[in-house]
Amino acid sequence: MDAKAFSFEEVVTAHVVGGEMWHEFLRLPTLSMGLYVIPAGGSDPQSPHSEDEVYYVVSGRGRLTAGDQEFTAEPGSILFVAKQVPHKYHSVTEELRVLVFFAPAHT
């Protein structure tokens, strides 16, 4: 694949149809992308990954704890978590919609 365009609305629709918190919409050997949604008051079942991650918060509000650091997750936040670092979203006060970029691709 040389190039591809995505509509965020199409990604959201596919996420809803899938019925899961996580919806992957791009997979290459060196990169994968997905939409992660946590409802207000919801819990984050993540465990550490074998890949580095970048989160871009599209909408919602909450907090992210990564290792011994804590960050605000709000629209426009860009958050990085290195591979194998324990991390969780919490204190979600508004449904979080987060674009997730894994490098290399999530396994």
C-alpha positions, 0 to 999 in steps of 0.5 A, a space after each residue: 500500500 502506497 497511500 490510503 485516506 480514512 474518514 474519521 466518521 467511517 472509522 467511528 461507524 466501524 468501531 460502533 459496528 464492531 462493538 469493542 473498545 478497540 477498532 484497528 483500521 490500519 495494519 502495516 508491519 511497521 505501524 498500526 492505527 486504531 480507535 480506542 473508546 472508553 465510556 465515561 466512568 469506564 475502566 481501561 483493561 490495557 496491559 503493557 504492550 510490546 510496541 511504542 504507542 502514541 495517543 491522540 485524544 479526539 474527544 472526551 476527558 480523563 487521565 492517563 497513568 503511565 509508569 510513575 507519571 500522570 497526564 491529562 487526557 483531553 481533546 488535542 492531547 498527544 501522549 506517548 507511552 514506551 513499550 512495556 510501560 504499564 499504563 491505564 486511562 482512569 477518571 474518565 468523566 466524558 467518553 474518551 475517543 483516542 486515536 492510537 498509533 503503534 510502532 511497530 504494528 500491534 501484536 
